[in-house]
Amino acid sequence: MYWTLGLIAAGVIALMTFLGDVVVAICAISFLFLLLIGLPLLLYKPARRFVGYALAWWGLLSLSCLVFQSFKVVAAFNGRTEAVVAICLGVLPIVPAALWVALQNGEWKLFFVLLLYMLASPAASFGGLHLIEEKREH
């Protein structure tokens, strides 16, 4: 099971090498869309479920952007071999490895961007799932 997840992550990384910058741009644009349109829609009760779906999908998209950006950081500073080994061990080791590499090289902006992605992805997914499962009041 653990190796299967690693191979799926390696496939996602291989796909993201071709579409990576496009997906990161889509992630940023959709985040702005959620802030400017999604947050005001939360005041309107029938639209909460739609915003919940949008948040849950944005959480998954930002998680894939996090893994891709982490792979790029580790590959840029420590070489692709170490990045591929970290991906094959599973998705989890690549993110702390990228945070550690960013700290070692004094890349504070990169460190905080990765940390923000790391905190925002599960928060958006769980918040979206909570909005989807919210009981309707009659």
C-alpha positions in Angstrom: 0.0 0.0 0.0 2.8 2.4 0.9 4.7 1.7 -2.3 1.5 2.2 -4.3 1.1 5.7 -2.9 4.7 6.4 -3.7 4.2 5.3 -7.3 1.1 7.3 -7.6 2.9 10.4 -6.3 5.8 9.7 -8.8 3.2 9.6 -11.6 1.7 12.9 -10.4 5.2 14.4 -10.3 5.9 13.1 -13.8 2.6 14.7 -15.0 3.3 17.9 -13.2 6.7 18.3 -14.8 4.7 19.1 -18.0 1.8 21.0 -16.5 3.3 22.2 -13.2 3.4 25.9 -13.8 -0.1 25.9 -15.3 -1.5 24.0 -12.3 0.3 26.4 -9.8 -1.3 29.3 -11.7 -4.7 27.7 -11.6 -4.3 27.1 -7.9 -3.4 30.8 -7.3 -6.3 32.0 -9.4 -8.8 29.7 -7.8 -7.6 30.8 -4.4 -8.3 34.4 -5.3 -11.7 33.3 -6.7 -12.5 31.6 -3.4 -11.5 34.7 -1.4 -13.4 37.2 -3.5 -16.5 35.3 -4.4 -16.6 32.2 -2.2 -16.4 34.0 1.2 -19.3 36.4 0.5 -21.3 33.4 -0.7 -21.0 31.8 2.7 -23.5 34.3 4.0 -26.1 32.9 1.6 -27.1 29.5 3.0 -28.0 27.6 -0.2 -24.6 28.4 -1.6 -22.6 27.0 1.3 -22.6 23.5 -0.2 -21.2 24.8 -3.5 -18.5 26.7 -1.6 -17.8 23.5 0.4 -17.2 21.6 -2.8 -15.0 24.4 -4.2 -12.9 24.4 -1.0 -12.5 20.6 -0.9 -11.3 20.5 -4.5 -9.0 23.5 -3.9 -7.5 21.7 -1.0 -6.7 18.7 -3.2 -5.3 21.0 -5.9 -3.1 22.9 -3.5 -1.9 19.6 -2.0 -0.7 18.5 -5.4 1.0 21.9 -5.9 2.7 21.5 -2.5 4.1 18.1 -3.5 5.3 19.5 -6.8 6.9 22.6 -5.4 8.5 20.4 -2.7 9.9 18.2 -5.4 11.3 21.2 -7.3 12.9 22.6 -4.2 14.7 19.4 -3.2 15.7 18.7 -6.9 17.1 22.2 -7.3 19.2 22.3 -4.1 20.1 18.6 -3.5 19.7 17.0 -6.9 17.0 14.9 -8.6 18.2 11.6 -7.3 17.4 12.6 -3.7 14.0 14.0 -4.7 13.0 10.8 -6.6 14.1 8.7 -3.7 12.0 10.8 -1.3 9.0 10.6 -3.6 9.3 6.8 -4.0 9.4 6.4 -0.2 6.1 8.2 -0.1 4.6 11.6 -0.4 5.3 12.5 3.3 9.1 12.7 3.2 9.3 15.1 0.3 7.6 18.0 2.1 9.7 18.0 5.3 12.8 17.5 3.1 11.9 20.6 1.1 11.3 22.6 4.3 14.6 21.5 5.6 16.4 22.3 2.4 14.8 25.7 2.3 15.9 26.4 5.9 19.5 25.2 5.2 19.9 27.5 2.2 18.3 30.5 3.8 15.3 30.6 1.5 12.8 32.1 4.0 10.2 33.1 1.4 10.2 29.6 -0.1 10.0 28.1 3.4 7.0 30.2 4.4 5.2 29.5 1.1 5.6 25.8 1.6 4.5 26.1 5.2 1.4 28.1 4.1 0.5 25.4 1.5 1.1 22.7 4.1 -1.3 24.3 6.5 -3.9 25.6 4.0 -4.4 22.4 2.1 -5.9 20.2 4.9 -7.7 23.2 6.4 -9.5 23.9 3.1 -10.3 20.2 2.6 -11.7 19.7 6.0 -13.5 23.0 6.0 -15.1 22.2 2.6 -16.1 18.7 3.8 -17.7 20.3 6.9 -19.7 22.7 4.7 -20.8 19.9 2.5 -22.0 17.8 5.4 -23.6 20.7 7.2 -27.2 20.0 8.2 -29.8 22.0 6.5 -32.1 24.0 8.8 -35.8 24.1 7.9 
